[in-house]
Amino acid sequence: MCIINILPFSFGSCKCADCTSTISSRNDAIISKYYDSVVENTSGKKKLAIIVPFRDRFDELLKFVPHMTKFLNNQQIPHHIFIINQIDRFRFNRASLINVGFLYTKENFDYIAMHDVDLLPLNENLKYDYPIDGPFHIAAPGLHPKYNYPTFIGGILLLKNEHFEMVNGMSNKYWGWGLEDDEFYVRLKDVKLKVYRPQNILTGSSDTFNHIHDRAHRRRDTTKCFNQKEETRKRDTKTGLNTIKYEIKNRNELSIDGIKVTILNVDLKCDKNSTPWCDCSNQESSKPMPRKGLRKKK
């Protein structure tokens, strides 16, 4: 049985990256009191922020929270789940939401998991420990139920805070579904960060994860409009953590089966001069290109 309680918290509005340090300083004591007992009993270990970019996936969230909490508690990983909920009228922007989540949590946590809400790890040998050597891609090619190309780093990726900042976070140009993680792979490669993956995993693509995405019920926004198809196949050297524009409308604490998670309701801002494809509602669209990775801008 799932019991849900919502405890409202409002810190006013946060506009763009400039106000993040102020918000974070207010949160030190507030966030810490929501750690459950496993966090309190693992003093000295690095703290993990699970950052979940989110919109209209409540059914998946009800499964995700108890599953991930049990999975991480079994590994004694100090963690807290942050649901970064996009509430504006623009198309879904997974990368920008992850940037917002990082800026919000970086003062209180040591590393992040960029985590899809519909991908649940099943194999207990998938470790969420602090990625001391470099970015650690848990949903590796050959293990992910759908994607198997060598440069794929989507689904679940662990990064130290300093590594995420080193590459200026993720591109803010990716409105709609797909390619933002391919661009992020090129960012990591450009600064010579090696991506590590799980070793000696005996399960495969059919039984390492439970992929709970229902394509019939939750259709992905694969529309391409304006010059989006061409522009999002290039390495973005202009946008990232230092350019993101957003507003945190409010914060809530959601309790699912007695597990408290933080909900940030986020209003992303779109510069239609640079990314007009944040809204394709009045434009002719084209079919999406297949996912094969990203080319570097010449």
Buried (B, 14 or more C-beta within 10 A) or exposed (E): EEEEEEEEEEBEEBEBBEBBEEBBEEBEEBBEEBBBEBBEEBEEBBBBBBBBBBBEBEBBBBBBBBBBBEBBBEBEBBBBBBBBBBEBEBBBBBBBBBBBBBBBBBBBBBBBBBBBBBBBBEBEEBBBBBBEEBBBBBBBBBBBBBBEEEBBBBBBBBBBBEBBBBBBBBBBBBBBBBBBBBBBBBBBBEEEBEBBBBEEBEEEBEEBBEBBBEEEEEEEEEBBBBEBBEBBBBBBEEBBBEBBBBBBBBBBBBBBEEBBBBBBBBBBBBEEEEBBBBBBEEBEBEEBBEBEBBEEEE
